[in-house]
């Protein structure tokens, strides 16, 4: 095929729109991430081809943290989208995305084609975890229920993120009698995201849930 300028183009297959139940399953592994981290993951998934190389770089530099890591990112002049660069302090998150590339690509396609629906699915999953007693404020994060479709998950200390780890088959279902819901969500070590990470979209990053808006996003792919 050729476009109107005469340049040869390649027609890309159009991904089918996913129904709510399938979107719910798609977002379950990340629905309980803090809002800022979730916003970066959703955007980075639309650049799925960059994820494996970014995961490799993050693993090789996992000994660096904070300003030292930010300096190394700048020094290496890495060629990836800002959202992918923003995940370099989170090698376990990048490793998950790289390990399950089919899932990452499907998530990215859904974000591009039906972002509002993806955000609604996140809220449905958060509401389920909240209703069953799993999702609560603690020493790692603040859970704020601001009304229908507006559950926010925020760091207790700004710029200090903990990645939650959980079994979707547990936290999005009613607990069996006697099950201790407080131990269902675990957290990794704290990760500092200081001013040095501002060039990669950190800062006032997150969502306006009711209007389905991503905040402080600089990725042209999502803003177009």
NORDA-V385177 format. One record per pair of residues at least 12 apart in sequence whose C-alpha atoms are under 8 Angstrom apart, sorted by the first residue. I is the first residue (numbers start at 1). J is the second residue. If there is no record, write none. Layout:
# NORDA-V385177
i->(I,I)
j->(J,J)
This chain:
# NORDA-V385177
i->(15,17,17,17,18,20,20,23,23,23,24,24,24,24,26,26,27,27,27,27,28,28,28,29,29,29,31,31,31,31,32,32,32,32,33,33,33,34,34,34,34,34,34,34,35,35,35,35,35,35,36,36,36,36,36,36,37,37,38,39,39,39,39,40,40,40,40,41,41,41,42,42,42,43,43,43,43,43,43,44,44,44,44,45,45,45,45,46,46,46,46,46,46,47,47,47,48,48,48,48,50,50,51,51,51,51,52,52,52,54,54,54,54,54,55,55,55,55,55,57,58,58,58,58,58,59,62,62,65,65,65,66,66,66,66,66,67,67,69,70,70,71,73,81,82,82,82,82,82,83,83,83,85,86,86,86,86,89,90,112,115,116,119,119,120,123,123,123,124,125,126,127,127,128,128,128,129,129,129,132,132,132,132,132,133,133,134,134,134,134,134,139,140,140,140,140,140,141,141,141,141,141,142,142,142,149,149,150,150,159,159,159,159,160,160,160,160,161,161,161,161,162,162,162,162,162,163,163,163,163,164,164,164,164,165,165,165,165,166,166,166,167,167,170,171,171,201,201,201,203,204,205)
j->(109,110,113,114,110,117,121,117,118,121,121,122,124,125,103,107,107,118,121,122,122,125,168,166,167,168,122,123,125,126,126,135,153,164,153,163,164,141,152,153,154,155,161,163,152,153,154,205,206,207,154,202,204,205,206,207,87,206,206,205,206,207,214,83,84,86,87,83,84,87,107,108,111,83,84,108,111,219,222,81,83,84,108,104,105,107,108,105,107,108,109,111,112,81,84,108,101,104,105,108,80,84,84,94,97,98,94,95,98,80,84,85,88,94,88,91,94,95,98,88,88,89,90,91,94,91,89,91,89,191,192,191,192,193,194,196,194,196,89,196,197,196,85,219,199,200,201,218,219,200,201,219,200,197,200,201,202,191,191,222,212,212,209,212,149,149,150,151,149,172,151,149,151,171,172,173,171,172,173,171,172,173,174,175,181,182,171,181,182,184,185,156,155,156,161,162,187,153,154,155,156,162,154,155,156,209,210,209,210,192,193,194,203,190,191,192,193,190,191,192,193,187,188,189,190,191,187,188,189,190,185,186,187,188,185,186,187,188,184,185,186,184,185,184,184,185,216,217,218,216,216,217)
